[in-house]
Every structure is written in structure tokens, then in C-alpha cells.
Amino acid sequence: MADKPTDQSPQGPTLKEQLWDPVAGFGVTFRTMFRKVVTEQYPKEKLPTAPRFHGRHQLNRWPDGLEKCVGCELCAWACPADAIYVEGAENIDGPVTGADGDAESGRYSAGERYGRVYQINYLRCILCGLCIEACPTRALTMTNEYELADDSRASLIYEKSDLLAPLLPGMEQPPHAMLLGNDDDYYRGEFKEDRS
């Protein structure tokens, strides 16, 4: 049998190996032992995040309240974690009779389609932002909200109603007709408010 090579000399460990090496190994410990401890006071004191921080997603709206999402499902295709589920549906121009018998418009977005079902599973999402890059209408963006912990799995699957941006003053809750012009005006951003 061949003898295994050893790092030690035939006489045993040297004086340096016996005394200095253990002290040098604890060098980091000794250097930080007398520094002041920095404690994060997270729940009580929340520090602001960086401006470009990737947090919770948000589905944006046009200035008249219509959704920017056209249900193209490109965000779901781009997601490496398969955390996004989108079902598109057709917008309907003109009055539509609802379940309660009232006439209402079937337009939720400025395009031909809209995202009827939109879900993001934050149990799977890695907050990489690839869905944001894939969105052709800038409907999906990321906010600075980072507190996404919960004690139930079902509450971490965000539905469309959880993700939609809130209605600002001057916006109307969809469904309604396009109030800012035609499709081209919306996507170029060259619209004038027309509420006739």
C-alpha cells in the first residue's frame, strides 16, 4: 500500500503551526469582538427602499381608468418560475346586458382583449422583473412594497383585484367606453380628453 502524503514534517508540526495559525484563524472574530453592534429595528423603524427596488407587482391603468393589460400573456411566458397565470378575453364595444339586466359596456382595456383572470403566485415569484420587460403596454410594473409574508398559502396568490392600481380622481371604474380617443391615441400617449 502506498503511503499517503502528509503536510507535516517528519519531526511534527512547526512552532508557527502550533501557536500562530490558531490565533490567525480567530483574527476575524477578535477584530469584530469590540465593535459596536448594529441592530436593525425593522418592525418599528422601516427604512426606505432604493428607488429601483423590485417589490410587489402592480397592474396600471390609463388616465380614464381603463386597464393597460391587453391579456397577451407575454408576462406569463417570460416568467422563469411559472408564477403568473393570465386568461385573456375579448373586449365588447357597445352596450352589453349584464346579469342584473342593466346595459353596460364590455370594454375593460383600450385593446381588443383584456386580462379577465390575472394571478401572481408570490410563493413562486422570484421578483426578477422579466415579466416587466416582456409587457408591451407597460401594464405591469413593480412597486417598492416588500412586505409579502403571510401565514396562509392562499393569501399569497394575488388576484387581479389585488394587483390593480387604485382609481385616481378623474378615473372611472371599468367597464366603460374609451374616453380619450381611439386605440392609436392610447398607445402613443397622444390623447385629449373627450367626455362628450
Disulfide bonds with the S-S distance in Angstrom:
none
